[in-house]
């Protein structure tokens, strides 16, 4: 989504790109190309900028049907949730790496020191 002439727009590619049979809902298209053409033909979509030489066709977000708006919002929220989960996973991964690389050798060293002290005290008693 982007702004064009101070109006919120969504590109044709964002609406129609993807695999209709994908399991992941983020990889499915919001609208099929035929539905896009139908909505455009009936005037339910307002195209602000036609596609031309690498610039995408931009559709006025306010002109989208409510069901399409809900789908766009749901995808946006799902992307945010996935981003937060990815950040948590990365944080846990970094903690695990720290434990494996720093904490475990320290614990082995401490255990070695404790064993050495216990053996030294036992040897001094005899």
Short mmCIF file of the C-alpha atoms (twelve columns), coordinates in Angstrom:
data_MODEL
# 
_entry.id   MODEL 
# 
loop_
_atom_site.group_PDB 
_atom_site.id 
_atom_site.type_symbol 
_atom_site.label_atom_id 
_atom_site.label_alt_id 
_atom_site.label_comp_id 
_atom_site.label_asym_id 
_atom_site.label_seq_id 
_atom_site.Cartn_x 
_atom_site.Cartn_y 
_atom_site.Cartn_z 
_atom_site.pdbx_PDB_model_num 
ATOM 1   C CA . UNK A 1   0.000   0.000   0.000   1 
ATOM 2   C CA . UNK A 2   1.191   3.476   -0.766  1 
ATOM 3   C CA . UNK A 3   -0.004  7.031   -1.106  1 
ATOM 4   C CA . UNK A 4   -0.644  8.546   -4.524  1 
ATOM 5   C CA . UNK A 5   -1.727  12.192  -4.648  1 
ATOM 6   C CA . UNK A 6   -2.410  12.067  -0.882  1 
ATOM 7   C CA . UNK A 7   -4.771  9.113   -1.231  1 
ATOM 8   C CA . UNK A 8   -4.150  5.642   0.134   1 
ATOM 9   C CA . UNK A 9   -3.811  3.137   -2.706  1 
ATOM 10  C CA . UNK A 10  -3.092  -0.527  -3.181  1 
ATOM 11  C CA . UNK A 11  -1.331  -1.877  -6.237  1 
ATOM 12  C CA . UNK A 12  -2.748  -4.336  -8.731  1 
ATOM 13  C CA . UNK A 13  0.065   -6.739  -7.862  1 
ATOM 14  C CA . UNK A 14  -0.810  -6.672  -4.144  1 
ATOM 15  C CA . UNK A 15  -4.403  -7.526  -4.973  1 
ATOM 16  C CA . UNK A 16  -3.890  -10.226 -7.597  1 
ATOM 17  C CA . UNK A 17  -0.403  -11.720 -7.147  1 
ATOM 18  C CA . UNK A 18  0.011   -15.165 -5.652  1 
ATOM 19  C CA . UNK A 19  -0.889  -18.807 -6.013  1 
ATOM 20  C CA . UNK A 20  -4.635  -19.463 -5.599  1 
ATOM 21  C CA . UNK A 21  -3.909  -22.990 -4.353  1 
ATOM 22  C CA . UNK A 22  -1.278  -22.001 -1.770  1 
ATOM 23  C CA . UNK A 23  -1.724  -23.308 1.752   1 
ATOM 24  C CA . UNK A 24  -0.326  -20.132 3.307   1 
ATOM 25  C CA . UNK A 25  -3.040  -17.439 3.246   1 
ATOM 26  C CA . UNK A 26  -0.460  -14.710 2.692   1 
ATOM 27  C CA . UNK A 27  0.581   -16.306 -0.588  1 
ATOM 28  C CA . UNK A 28  -2.935  -16.427 -2.041  1 
ATOM 29  C CA . UNK A 29  -4.271  -13.500 -4.087  1 
ATOM 30  C CA . UNK A 30  -6.845  -11.231 -2.476  1 
ATOM 31  C CA . UNK A 31  -8.732  -10.920 -5.759  1 
ATOM 32  C CA . UNK A 32  -8.512  -13.038 -8.863  1 
ATOM 33  C CA . UNK A 33  -7.674  -11.191 -12.056 1 
ATOM 34  C CA . UNK A 34  -11.162 -11.830 -13.409 1 
ATOM 35  C CA . UNK A 35  -12.741 -10.402 -10.228 1 
ATOM 36  C CA . UNK A 36  -10.466 -7.376  -10.465 1 
ATOM 37  C CA . UNK A 37  -11.522 -6.791  -14.067 1 
ATOM 38  C CA . UNK A 38  -15.196 -7.260  -13.124 1 
ATOM 39  C CA . UNK A 39  -15.000 -4.785  -10.235 1 
ATOM 40  C CA . UNK A 40  -13.151 -2.318  -12.449 1 
ATOM 41  C CA . UNK A 41  -15.687 -2.703  -15.269 1 
ATOM 42  C CA . UNK A 42  -18.676 -2.226  -12.941 1 
ATOM 43  C CA . UNK A 43  -17.053 0.815   -11.304 1 
ATOM 44  C CA . UNK A 44  -16.636 -0.770  -7.860  1 
ATOM 45  C CA . UNK A 45  -12.899 -0.091  -8.038  1 
ATOM 46  C CA . UNK A 46  -11.426 3.282   -8.800  1 
ATOM 47  C CA . UNK A 47  -8.050  3.044   -10.557 1 
ATOM 48  C CA . UNK A 48  -6.043  6.197   -9.845  1 
ATOM 49  C CA . UNK A 49  -2.920  5.342   -11.830 1 
ATOM 50  C CA . UNK A 50  -2.803  2.995   -14.810 1 
ATOM 51  C CA . UNK A 51  0.124   0.620   -15.165 1 
ATOM 52  C CA . UNK A 52  2.785   1.865   -17.536 1 
ATOM 53  C CA . UNK A 53  6.469   0.985   -18.066 1 
ATOM 54  C CA . UNK A 54  7.278   -0.464  -14.680 1 
ATOM 55  C CA . UNK A 55  4.821   1.581   -12.642 1 
ATOM 56  C CA . UNK A 56  2.019   -0.456  -11.090 1 
ATOM 57  C CA . UNK A 57  -1.675  0.207   -11.468 1 
ATOM 58  C CA . UNK A 58  -2.906  1.833   -8.252  1 
ATOM 59  C CA . UNK A 59  -6.421  1.329   -6.921  1 
ATOM 60  C CA . UNK A 60  -8.003  3.722   -4.435  1 
ATOM 61  C CA . UNK A 61  -8.220  1.846   -1.131  1 
ATOM 62  C CA . UNK A 62  -11.468 3.570   -0.158  1 
ATOM 63  C CA . UNK A 63  -13.150 2.266   -3.329  1 
ATOM 64  C CA . UNK A 64  -12.500 -1.399  -2.471  1 
ATOM 65  C CA . UNK A 65  -15.465 -3.540  -1.410  1 
ATOM 66  C CA . UNK A 66  -15.683 -4.105  2.361   1 
ATOM 67  C CA . UNK A 67  -14.825 -7.797  2.076   1 
ATOM 68  C CA . UNK A 68  -11.597 -6.955  0.242   1 
ATOM 69  C CA . UNK A 69  -10.726 -4.261  2.806   1 
ATOM 70  C CA . UNK A 70  -11.214 -6.787  5.602   1 
ATOM 71  C CA . UNK A 71  -8.939  -9.250  3.830   1 
ATOM 72  C CA . UNK A 72  -6.245  -6.575  3.370   1 
ATOM 73  C CA . UNK A 73  -6.451  -5.600  7.053   1 
ATOM 74  C CA . UNK A 74  -6.373  -9.234  8.167   1 
ATOM 75  C CA . UNK A 75  -3.253  -9.852  6.092   1 
ATOM 76  C CA . UNK A 76  -1.594  -6.761  7.501   1 
ATOM 77  C CA . UNK A 77  -2.298  -7.943  11.067  1 
ATOM 78  C CA . UNK A 78  -1.099  -11.461 10.231  1 
ATOM 79  C CA . UNK A 79  2.153   -10.066 8.857   1 
ATOM 80  C CA . UNK A 80  2.667   -8.074  12.073  1 
ATOM 81  C CA . UNK A 81  2.011   -11.149 14.221  1 
ATOM 82  C CA . UNK A 82  4.438   -13.213 12.146  1 
ATOM 83  C CA . UNK A 83  7.057   -10.469 12.455  1 
ATOM 84  C CA . UNK A 84  6.662   -10.419 16.250  1 
ATOM 85  C CA . UNK A 85  6.890   -14.210 16.409  1 
ATOM 86  C CA . UNK A 86  9.997   -14.153 14.237  1 
ATOM 87  C CA . UNK A 87  11.573  -11.600 16.613  1 
ATOM 88  C CA . UNK A 88  10.755  -13.791 19.625  1 
ATOM 89  C CA . UNK A 89  12.185  -16.852 17.883  1 
ATOM 90  C CA . UNK A 90  15.367  -14.931 17.052  1 
ATOM 91  C CA . UNK A 91  15.641  -13.802 20.677  1 
ATOM 92  C CA . UNK A 92  15.241  -17.368 21.938  1 
ATOM 93  C CA . UNK A 93  17.777  -18.581 19.398  1 
ATOM 94  C CA . UNK A 94  20.305  -15.966 20.564  1 
ATOM 95  C CA . UNK A 95  19.723  -16.979 24.199  1 
ATOM 96  C CA . UNK A 96  20.261  -20.630 23.330  1 
ATOM 97  C CA . UNK A 97  23.466  -19.797 21.476  1 
ATOM 98  C CA . UNK A 98  24.700  -17.829 24.502  1 
ATOM 99  C CA . UNK A 99  23.921  -20.716 26.833  1 
ATOM 100 C CA . UNK A 100 25.654  -23.218 24.584  1 
ATOM 101 C CA . UNK A 101 28.729  -21.100 23.914  1 
ATOM 102 C CA . UNK A 102 29.325  -19.286 27.191  1 
ATOM 103 C CA . UNK A 103 27.345  -20.677 30.086  1 
ATOM 104 C CA . UNK A 104 27.987  -24.391 29.572  1 
ATOM 105 C CA . UNK A 105 31.806  -24.053 29.478  1 
ATOM 106 C CA . UNK A 106 31.616  -21.888 32.624  1 
ATOM 107 C CA . UNK A 107 29.570  -24.558 34.377  1 
ATOM 108 C CA . UNK A 108 32.087  -27.242 33.346  1 
ATOM 109 C CA . UNK A 109 34.944  -25.087 34.682  1 
ATOM 110 C CA . UNK A 110 33.097  -24.485 37.964  1 
ATOM 111 C CA . UNK A 111 32.355  -28.203 38.313  1 
ATOM 112 C CA . UNK A 112 36.054  -28.946 37.726  1 
ATOM 113 C CA . UNK A 113 37.074  -26.433 40.389  1 
ATOM 114 C CA . UNK A 114 34.598  -27.912 42.885  1 
ATOM 115 C CA . UNK A 115 35.854  -31.439 42.199  1 
ATOM 116 C CA . UNK A 116 39.497  -30.275 42.588  1 
ATOM 117 C CA . UNK A 117 38.732  -28.522 45.895  1 
ATOM 118 C CA . UNK A 118 36.867  -31.571 47.246  1 
ATOM 119 C CA . UNK A 119 39.753  -33.889 46.268  1 
ATOM 120 C CA . UNK A 120 42.312  -31.506 47.780  1 
ATOM 121 C CA . UNK A 121 40.400  -31.400 51.106  1 
ATOM 122 C CA . UNK A 122 40.074  -35.173 51.180  1 
ATOM 123 C CA . UNK A 123 43.789  -35.520 50.511  1 
ATOM 124 C CA . UNK A 124 44.647  -33.027 53.294  1 
ATOM 125 C CA . UNK A 125 42.567  -34.997 55.858  1 
ATOM 126 C CA . UNK A 126 44.533  -38.191 55.367  1 
# 
